[in-house]
Amino acid sequence: MNVTLTGATGFIGRPLVKSLIKRGDRVTILSRSPKSGTNPRYMSWDAQSAPPAEAMNADAIIHLAGESVAQPWSGEAKHAIWSSRVDGTRMLVDGIAAAETKPRVLISASAIGIYGDRGSEVLTESSKPGSGFLEDVCVEWEHESQRAADFGVRVVNPRIGLVIGRGGGALSRMLKPFKLGIGGKLGLGTQWMSWIHVSDVAGLILFALDHDKISGPVNATAPMPVTNIEFTRDLGIALGRPAVLTIPRFALKVLYGEMSHIILASQRVIPKVARNAGYAFRFVELGHALEFTLRR
């Protein structure tokens, strides 16, 4: 299969490229800093202009590119977060519309941030979006990708949760205070955290790539979400460090401003579509995922 990929140098993109090549796919990477190579092949694209026409004539397109939300939400940062996702996806789909041969499938990333802060409510793909900046970004992000369906393209939106793995993601930012023995729960610690191991994110994307009956939103989260208290406990156990402190809500709001919303939001997300379609998660329990990641 010929696959075009954006966001290939990111935390999820790197292992995904390796998996695609390992199984025999030919990969074209759209990047602002293209390199030489044949598989993967690189083409230049900055997400603010029309993508290369040749790259759109693929069997599948996987779109992962987007500005990180894990930063203070200044006006400039908000613009970059919105533009990289919403405007960038619009440009990509416009490229698909102009292509002589359309891809069979577009897998365009989204996030569980679309649900907002929902307490202990069990959230599936049919749950309604929340309201707020990140929620609105996700709604418009998915809307732009779904336009490709008008051209006969199957569109899948993996709504990605808190990704666990070595070398990046949220876990890398959590490790230092825990290793110093000053880790602990955030606020009350009762908020739900819907996590997934990076290998399962890649696995789910490949699964959606190959299963024609999957379309629309797909929650990319492990089947067993945990509360922040449980996450803190399991991370402390995996590191062999105490995790008894509490970081109060007001301190998080002082440190991170509006971005603290995503740190404290409670999202109890269940991967109903993936489980019903038969995807077998490699990591179901958080403790197993953390121990594998941190002690291997």
Backbone torsions as a table, in degrees:
resi	resn	phi	psi	omega
1	MET	NA	138.4	174.4
2	ASN	-91.8	119.2	-173.9
3	VAL	-122.5	128.7	173.1
4	THR	-101.5	135.1	-171.5
5	LEU	-132.8	134.1	168.6
6	THR	-109.4	158.7	-178.8
7	GLY	69.7	27.6	-173.2
8	ALA	-71.3	-20.5	-178.9
9	THR	-92.3	1.2	-179.2
10	GLY	-80.1	179.6	-175.9
11	PHE	-59.8	-38.8	178.2
12	ILE	-86.5	-37.2	-176.1
13	GLY	-62.7	-37.9	-176.7
14	ARG	-61.2	-54.5	178.4
15	PRO	-67.4	-28.0	179.3
16	LEU	-66.6	-42.4	177.5
17	VAL	-59.8	-44.7	179.3
18	LYS	-60.2	-41.5	-179.4
19	SER	-66.9	-41.3	179.3
20	LEU	-61.5	-46.8	-178.9
21	ILE	-66.7	-39.5	-178.8
22	LYS	-60.7	-35.0	-177.8
23	ARG	-90.1	3.2	171.7
24	GLY	101.3	6.5	177.7
25	ASP	-77.8	151.3	173.6
26	ARG	-97.2	125.7	-170.4
27	VAL	-112.8	130.8	170.8
28	THR	-112.9	125.3	-177.1
29	ILE	-106.4	126.3	172.9
30	LEU	-92.5	123.4	-172.9
31	SER	-148.3	151.2	174.0
32	ARG	-73.3	-19.9	179.5
33	SER	-127.3	74.1	-176.0
34	PRO	-66.7	148.2	177.1
35	LYS	-115.4	172.3	175.8
36	SER	-85.3	152.6	178.9
37	GLY	157.4	162.1	179.7
38	THR	-109.0	-37.9	174.6
39	ASN	-149.0	95.0	11.0
40	PRO	-79.7	151.8	172.8
41	ARG	-98.9	140.7	-178.0
42	TYR	-109.4	142.3	172.1
43	MET	-134.4	150.3	-176.6
44	SER	-82.9	130.9	173.6
45	TRP	-159.3	134.5	-177.0
46	ASP	-107.5	6.8	178.3
47	ALA	70.7	-2.6	178.4
48	GLN	-113.1	6.7	-180.0
49	SER	-138.3	174.8	179.8
50	ALA	-64.3	134.2	178.1
51	PRO	-71.5	159.4	177.8
52	PRO	-58.5	130.5	-177.0
53	ALA	-58.7	-37.9	-178.4
54	GLU	-62.3	-34.9	-178.5
55	ALA	-70.4	-22.8	179.5
56	MET	-79.8	-17.9	178.6
57	ASN	-85.2	52.4	-178.8
58	ALA	-109.2	165.7	173.7
59	ASP	-72.5	-31.9	-177.9
60	ALA	-149.9	149.0	174.9
61	ILE	-125.2	129.7	176.8
62	ILE	-115.3	119.7	-172.5
63	HIS	-113.6	106.2	-177.6
64	LEU	-116.4	-6.3	-171.8
65	ALA	-67.0	143.0	177.1
66	GLY	173.6	143.0	176.9
67	GLU	-62.6	139.6	179.9
68	SER	-62.9	138.3	175.3
69	VAL	-88.9	-9.5	-177.4
70	ALA	-85.0	68.6	179.0
71	GLN	-160.0	157.5	176.3
72	PRO	-56.9	136.0	-174.5
73	TRP	-87.8	70.7	171.3
74	SER	-70.0	170.1	177.0
75	GLY	-58.6	-40.1	179.4
76	GLU	-66.2	-41.2	-179.8
77	ALA	-66.1	-42.0	178.6
78	LYS	-60.4	-42.2	179.1
79	HIS	-61.8	-42.8	-179.2
80	ALA	-66.5	-39.9	179.1
81	ILE	-63.2	-46.7	-179.8
82	TRP	-65.9	-50.2	-174.6
83	SER	-64.3	-41.9	-176.1
84	SER	-65.6	-31.1	-178.5
85	ARG	-92.2	-54.8	-174.2
86	VAL	-75.9	-54.7	-178.8
87	ASP	-67.4	-39.2	179.7
88	GLY	-63.4	-41.0	178.5
89	THR	-67.7	-37.0	177.0
90	ARG	-60.3	-44.5	179.6
91	MET	-63.3	-39.6	-179.6
92	LEU	-64.5	-45.4	-179.1
93	VAL	-68.6	-34.5	173.5
94	ASP	-60.8	-35.9	176.3
95	GLY	-66.0	-38.4	175.9
96	ILE	-63.7	-42.6	-179.6
97	ALA	-60.3	-35.5	-177.3
98	ALA	-84.3	-12.1	-175.3
99	ALA	-70.5	139.9	178.8
100	GLU	-66.6	-40.8	176.5
101	THR	-115.9	119.5	-175.4
102	LYS	-84.9	148.8	172.3
103	PRO	-67.1	156.5	177.6
104	ARG	-76.8	-29.7	-175.1
105	VAL	-146.7	142.0	170.6
106	LEU	-118.7	119.2	174.0
107	ILE	-105.7	107.7	-174.2
108	SER	-116.4	119.0	-173.6
109	ALA	-61.8	151.2	170.3
110	SER	-140.8	-164.3	-177.1
111	ALA	-148.7	155.0	177.4
112	ILE	-69.6	-6.8	173.2
113	GLY	-58.1	-17.1	179.0
114	ILE	-61.5	-26.1	-175.7
115	TYR	-83.0	-20.0	-177.5
116	GLY	72.1	-165.3	-178.0
117	ASP	-87.0	110.9	-169.9
118	ARG	-123.9	16.3	177.1
119	GLY	61.8	-131.9	-177.4
120	SER	-98.4	8.8	178.5
121	GLU	-59.6	132.2	176.5
122	VAL	-77.8	123.6	-173.1
123	LEU	-110.6	125.8	173.3
124	THR	-118.9	-179.4	-177.5
125	GLU	-61.2	-21.0	179.9
126	SER	-88.6	-4.1	179.0
127	SER	-69.2	146.5	-177.7
128	LYS	-74.5	151.7	176.7
129	PRO	-66.7	158.7	172.1
130	GLY	-86.9	-165.3	179.1
131	SER	-131.5	141.2	-177.1
132	GLY	146.2	179.1	-175.2
133	PHE	-61.6	-55.8	-176.4
134	LEU	-66.7	-37.2	178.0
135	GLU	-60.7	-43.4	179.8
136	ASP	-66.5	-38.1	176.6
137	VAL	-58.6	-47.4	-177.4
138	CYS	-64.2	-40.8	179.5
139	VAL	-60.8	-47.8	-178.7
140	GLU	-70.9	-34.0	177.0
141	TRP	-58.9	-49.8	178.5
142	GLU	-66.8	-39.0	-179.8
143	HIS	-58.8	-44.9	-179.8
144	GLU	-63.6	-39.2	-179.9
145	SER	-68.3	-36.2	-176.3
146	GLN	-69.0	-14.8	175.8
147	ARG	-61.1	-25.6	-179.8
148	ALA	-63.9	-23.4	178.4
149	ALA	-63.5	-25.4	178.4
150	ASP	-64.6	-19.1	-178.6
151	PHE	-104.5	15.4	177.2
152	GLY	84.2	14.8	-179.5
153	VAL	-93.7	132.1	173.2
154	ARG	-74.3	127.1	-176.1
155	VAL	-115.7	130.8	178.0
156	VAL	-123.9	134.1	178.1
157	ASN	-118.3	93.8	174.7
158	PRO	-68.0	117.1	176.8
159	ARG	-89.7	99.4	-166.9
160	ILE	-85.2	134.2	178.7
161	GLY	-91.6	-156.0	179.2
162	LEU	-72.3	113.7	-171.5
163	VAL	-92.0	129.0	-179.4
164	ILE	-109.3	133.6	177.2
165	GLY	173.6	169.8	179.7
166	ARG	-83.8	147.0	171.2
167	GLY	85.2	17.2	178.6
168	GLY	159.3	-170.7	178.4
169	GLY	75.0	-175.0	-176.2
170	ALA	-63.8	-34.0	-175.9
171	LEU	-61.4	-37.8	-178.5
172	SER	-62.0	-30.2	179.3
173	ARG	-80.9	-18.2	-179.2
174	MET	-87.1	-21.9	-167.0
175	LEU	-67.7	-41.2	-172.0
176	LYS	-58.1	-51.9	179.5
177	PRO	-62.2	-33.8	178.6
178	PHE	-68.1	-41.7	178.8
179	LYS	-65.0	-27.6	178.1
180	LEU	-84.9	-2.4	178.8
181	GLY	81.1	17.2	-178.6
182	ILE	-120.0	23.2	177.0
183	GLY	-79.9	158.5	178.2
184	GLY	-178.9	-179.0	-176.9
185	LYS	-71.8	159.0	-179.4
186	LEU	-102.8	120.4	-177.5
187	GLY	62.2	-135.5	179.8
188	LEU	-72.0	-22.5	179.7
189	GLY	80.5	2.7	-178.2
190	THR	-88.1	-7.2	-178.8
191	GLN	-69.7	142.2	-178.7
192	TRP	-82.1	139.5	178.6
193	MET	-119.7	119.4	-179.0
194	SER	-101.4	105.4	-170.2
195	TRP	-107.3	167.1	173.5
196	ILE	-160.0	142.7	176.6
197	HIS	-77.1	145.7	-176.1
198	VAL	-58.8	-32.0	179.1
199	SER	-67.3	-30.0	177.2
200	ASP	-78.0	-29.4	173.7
201	VAL	-62.2	-49.4	177.9
202	ALA	-61.3	-42.1	-179.8
203	GLY	-62.3	-41.4	179.1
204	LEU	-66.1	-39.1	178.9
205	ILE	-64.2	-43.9	177.8
206	LEU	-64.5	-38.9	178.8
207	PHE	-62.2	-45.5	178.5
208	ALA	-66.4	-32.2	178.5
209	LEU	-61.6	-37.5	-172.1
210	ASP	-95.2	-12.5	-175.2
211	HIS	-109.9	103.9	-172.5
212	ASP	-65.5	-19.3	-177.4
213	LYS	-81.3	-9.3	180.0
214	ILE	-88.5	126.4	175.1
215	SER	-153.3	162.8	-179.4
216	GLY	78.1	-159.7	-177.5
217	PRO	-70.3	140.4	176.3
218	VAL	-135.4	115.4	179.3
219	ASN	-68.5	115.5	178.1
220	ALA	-95.5	74.3	178.4
221	THR	-140.0	154.1	176.7
222	ALA	-67.9	155.9	-176.2
223	PRO	-67.9	-14.2	-175.5
224	MET	-123.2	82.4	174.6
225	PRO	-63.9	159.9	-178.0
226	VAL	-132.6	161.6	172.3
227	THR	-78.5	164.7	178.8
228	ASN	-62.5	-34.0	176.2
229	ILE	-61.5	-44.9	-179.8
230	GLU	-67.0	-40.0	178.3
231	PHE	-61.7	-46.1	179.8
232	THR	-60.1	-44.7	179.4
233	ARG	-60.6	-48.7	-176.6
234	ASP	-67.3	-35.1	177.9
235	LEU	-68.4	-40.7	176.6
236	GLY	-62.3	-40.5	178.3
237	ILE	-64.5	-44.4	-178.5
238	ALA	-63.1	-32.2	-179.1
239	LEU	-92.5	-11.4	-175.6
240	GLY	66.8	36.5	-177.7
241	ARG	-128.2	152.3	176.9
242	PRO	-68.4	152.2	178.5
243	ALA	-142.8	64.6	-170.9
244	VAL	-112.3	-7.1	-177.2
245	LEU	-82.7	166.8	176.1
246	THR	-127.3	130.7	173.5
247	ILE	-98.7	111.5	-173.4
248	PRO	-67.9	154.9	-178.1
249	ARG	-57.8	-41.9	-175.8
250	PHE	-64.3	-33.6	179.2
251	ALA	-66.9	-40.1	177.9
252	LEU	-64.4	-38.5	179.9
253	LYS	-69.4	-35.0	176.2
254	VAL	-67.3	-43.1	-177.5
255	LEU	-69.8	-42.8	-169.4
256	TYR	-115.4	-6.5	178.6
257	GLY	62.3	-138.8	-176.6
258	GLU	-61.9	-28.6	-179.7
259	MET	-64.2	-18.3	177.9
260	SER	-62.6	-16.6	177.7
261	HIS	-55.7	-42.6	-177.2
262	ILE	-78.0	-20.5	177.7
263	ILE	-75.5	-36.4	-174.6
264	LEU	-98.8	-8.9	-177.3
265	ALA	-64.4	143.4	179.2
266	SER	-105.3	119.8	-176.8
267	GLN	-138.2	107.3	-177.7
268	ARG	-100.9	83.8	-168.7
269	VAL	-100.7	134.4	-179.4
270	ILE	-115.8	134.0	-178.7
271	PRO	-83.8	66.9	-173.7
272	LYS	-62.1	-45.3	-177.6
273	VAL	-63.7	-45.9	-178.9
274	ALA	-62.5	-44.4	-179.3
275	ARG	-66.6	-42.1	179.6
276	ASN	-65.8	-28.8	179.9
277	ALA	-82.0	-10.2	176.1
278	GLY	99.6	13.5	177.3
279	TYR	-70.5	131.6	179.9
280	ALA	-99.9	109.0	-179.4
281	PHE	-67.8	136.6	176.1
282	ARG	-73.9	-37.8	-179.0
283	PHE	-123.7	115.3	-179.5
284	VAL	-103.9	-37.1	-178.2
285	GLU	-102.9	135.7	-177.0
286	LEU	-60.3	-43.9	-178.4
287	GLY	-57.3	-41.8	178.5
288	HIS	-63.8	-43.3	-179.0
289	ALA	-64.5	-41.9	-179.5
290	LEU	-68.8	-44.2	-179.9
291	GLU	-62.4	-43.2	178.1
292	PHE	-61.4	-42.7	-175.9
293	THR	-71.1	-40.3	-170.3
294	LEU	-97.3	-19.1	-174.7
295	ARG	-115.6	-0.9	-176.6
296	ARG	-70.9	NA	NA
